[in-house]
Amino acid sequence: MPFTTYTRTAIATLAALTSVVAFAQSGANKLHTVVLSVQGESHVLRTTAKTIGALLQEQNVALTEQLQLSAPLTTPITEGMQVSLEAKASSEPKAAPAVASPKPPAPTKAAAPTKEAARGTLSSRGVLGNLSRYEGKRVLTLTATGYGPGENGRWGNRTTMGTRVRYGVVAVDPRVIKLGTRLYVEGYGECVAEDTGGAIKGMRIDLAFNSDSVANQYGRKRVRVVILD
């Protein structure tokens, strides 16, 4: 074969191959218009993705177990295609409404004393009744009496700490409860240890009232006392 003929044939073959490659590349990069709908929100997109899976990856859309795709991930992308990704319908049966039982509730046994109660601290399980809101605090069982402003002897209307005798003040034995301590006395309320008394020794307290008559009516009682601080 003459050289010129060979050269022309080679050039023609090379041109043909170039056309094929160019055509293939143009197909690979061909843009398609698709509608992507994710849980009711639709977007019109232009994409070169070949498959639905590639489209979701291109758009950073995650396919979770709670979502259902309208077609398999390997489905080829075509012009004008609609791809939807919606939440799966729940297949769990609805629970039947509860029906109240006509039977009365079975009697419950009283709770056994807890370790906290044995140590003299309050438990939220109600072992010490309505004082459970002071959970974890130290509790003492003391003998309580009442006194009023006119019964404070030579101190008059003043406490040991120099404050006025009034409701909310309690006289204590400082060896048991330090002066200035905040307390909660069952049946009386919150108070402060601001006073002492000659007869208030050991496990005794004296609760102040605003009048002597009310103090006398209080009498003598065994009460639980919570040490607040």
C-alpha positions in Angstrom: 0.0 0.0 0.0 1.4 3.4 -0.9 2.5 5.6 2.0 0.0 8.3 1.1 -2.9 5.9 1.0 -1.9 4.4 4.4 -1.7 7.9 5.9 -5.1 8.8 4.6 -6.6 5.6 6.0 -5.0 6.2 9.5 -6.2 9.7 9.6 -9.8 8.6 8.7 -9.7 5.9 11.4 -8.4 8.3 14.0 -11.1 10.8 13.1 -13.8 8.1 13.4 -12.5 7.1 16.9 -12.4 10.7 18.0 -16.1 11.1 17.0 -17.1 8.0 18.9 -15.3 9.1 22.0 -16.8 12.6 21.7 -20.2 11.1 21.3 -19.7 8.9 24.3 -18.5 11.8 26.4 -21.4 13.9 25.4 -23.8 11.1 26.4 -22.0 10.7 29.7 -22.4 14.4 30.6 -25.9 14.8 29.2 -28.1 16.9 31.4 -31.6 15.7 32.3 -34.4 17.6 33.9 -35.9 15.7 36.8 -38.4 16.4 39.6 -37.1 15.3 43.0 -39.7 15.2 45.8 -38.6 14.6 49.4 -41.4 14.2 51.9 -43.8 16.5 50.0 -41.2 19.1 49.0 -40.5 19.1 45.3 -37.5 20.5 43.4 -36.9 20.7 39.6 -33.2 19.8 39.0 -30.8 19.6 36.1 -28.5 16.6 36.6 -25.9 14.5 34.8 -26.5 11.6 37.2 -27.0 8.2 35.5 -29.2 6.5 38.1 -31.5 7.5 40.9 -28.9 6.4 43.5 -26.3 8.8 41.9 -28.9 11.6 41.9 -29.6 11.2 45.6 -25.8 11.1 46.3 -25.4 14.2 44.2 -28.1 16.1 46.1 -26.8 14.8 49.5 -30.2 13.1 50.2 -29.9 10.2 52.7 -32.2 7.2 52.2 -33.1 6.0 55.7 -35.3 3.1 56.9 -38.1 5.5 57.5 -38.2 6.7 53.9 -39.6 4.9 50.8 -38.2 5.5 47.3 -40.5 5.5 44.3 -38.1 3.3 42.2 -35.0 1.2 42.8 -31.6 3.0 43.2 -30.3 1.5 40.0 -33.1 2.9 37.8 -31.6 5.0 35.0 -32.4 8.7 34.9 -34.5 9.9 32.0 -35.6 13.3 30.8 -38.6 14.6 32.8 -38.5 11.7 35.4 -40.2 12.2 38.7 -38.4 10.7 41.8 -40.1 10.8 45.1 -38.9 9.9 48.6 -41.7 9.7 51.2 -42.2 8.5 54.8 -43.3 4.9 55.1 -46.8 4.4 56.4 -46.8 2.8 59.9 -47.8 -0.8 59.8 -48.1 -1.2 63.6 -51.7 -1.7 64.7 -53.2 1.0 66.9 -53.6 0.0 70.6 -57.1 -0.5 71.7 -58.4 2.0 74.2 -58.0 0.9 77.8 -61.1 -0.2 79.6 -61.5 0.6 83.2 -61.7 -2.5 85.4 -64.8 -2.7 87.6 -62.8 -4.5 90.3 -61.6 -2.5 93.2 -57.8 -2.2 93.6 -56.1 -4.8 95.8 -55.0 -3.6 99.2 -51.4 -2.6 99.4 -49.1 -3.6 102.2 -47.4 -0.9 104.3 -43.9 -0.3 103.3 -41.2 -1.5 105.6 -39.0 1.1 107.4 -36.1 2.1 105.2 -32.4 2.5 106.1 -32.8 6.3 105.9 -35.6 6.2 108.5 -33.4 4.0 110.8 -30.6 6.6 110.6 -33.0 9.4 111.4 -33.1 10.9 107.9 -36.1 11.6 105.7 -37.0 9.3 102.8 -39.1 10.3 99.7 -40.9 7.0 100.1 -43.2 8.6 102.7 -42.0 6.6 105.8 -42.1 9.8 107.7 -45.4 11.1 106.2 -45.8 14.6 104.9 -42.2 15.5 105.8 -40.9 13.6 102.7 -40.3 16.9 100.9 -37.3 17.4 103.1 -35.7 14.2 101.8 -32.2 13.5 103.1 -32.4 15.9 106.0 -31.6 14.9 109.6 -34.8 14.4 111.7 -35.2 14.3 115.5 -38.1 13.4 117.6 -38.4 15.9 120.4 -40.8 17.0 123.2 -42.2 20.5 122.3 -43.9 23.1 124.5 -45.0 26.6 123.8 -44.2 30.0 125.2 -45.2 33.6 124.6 -43.7 37.1 124.9 -44.7 37.5 128.5 -43.2 34.2 129.6 -39.5 35.0 128.9 -38.5 35.8 132.4 -35.8 38.5 132.9 -35.2 38.5 129.2 -38.6 40.2 128.5 -39.6 40.2 124.9 -36.0 39.4 123.7 -34.4 36.0 122.8 -30.9 34.8 123.7 -29.8 36.1 120.3 -31.3 39.5 120.9 -34.2 39.1 118.5 -37.9 39.6 119.3 -39.9 36.7 120.7 -42.4 35.9 117.9 -44.0 33.1 116.0 -41.2 31.3 114.1 -38.7 31.4 117.0 -37.8 28.2 118.9 -35.8 27.8 122.1 -33.4 24.9 122.1 -30.6 23.2 124.0 -27.5 24.4 122.1 -25.8 21.1 122.9 -28.4 19.4 120.7 -29.3 22.1 118.2 -27.0 25.1 117.6 -28.4 28.6 117.8 -29.1 30.0 114.4 -30.1 26.7 112.9 -33.1 26.6 110.6 -35.7 23.9 111.5 -39.0 22.5 110.4 -41.2 21.5 113.3 -44.1 19.2 112.5 -47.4 20.9 113.1 -45.7 24.3 113.6 -43.7 25.1 110.4 -40.3 26.5 109.6 -38.5 28.3 112.4 -35.1 29.4 113.7 -33.3 28.4 116.9 -32.8 31.8 118.4 -33.6 31.2 122.1 -32.7 29.1 125.1 -34.4 28.3 128.4 -33.6 27.0 131.8 -36.0 24.1 131.4 -35.1 23.4 127.8 -32.5 20.7 128.2 -31.7 17.7 126.1 -34.4 16.5 123.6 -36.7 19.4 124.3 -37.7 22.6 122.4 -40.0 25.5 123.3 -42.0 27.1 120.4 -42.7 30.8 120.5 -46.2 32.1 119.8 -47.4 35.7 119.5 -49.6 35.5 122.6 -49.3 33.7 125.9 -52.8 32.3 125.6 -52.1 30.5 122.3 -48.8 29.2 123.8 -50.7 27.7 126.7 -53.2 26.0 124.4 -50.3 24.3 122.6 -49.5 22.1 125.6 -46.9 19.4 125.4 -46.4 17.3 122.3 -43.9 14.8 120.7 -43.0 16.2 117.3 -40.6 15.5 114.5 -38.0 18.2 113.9 -36.1 18.5 110.6 -32.7 20.1 110.7 -32.7 22.3 107.6 -29.1 23.6 107.8 
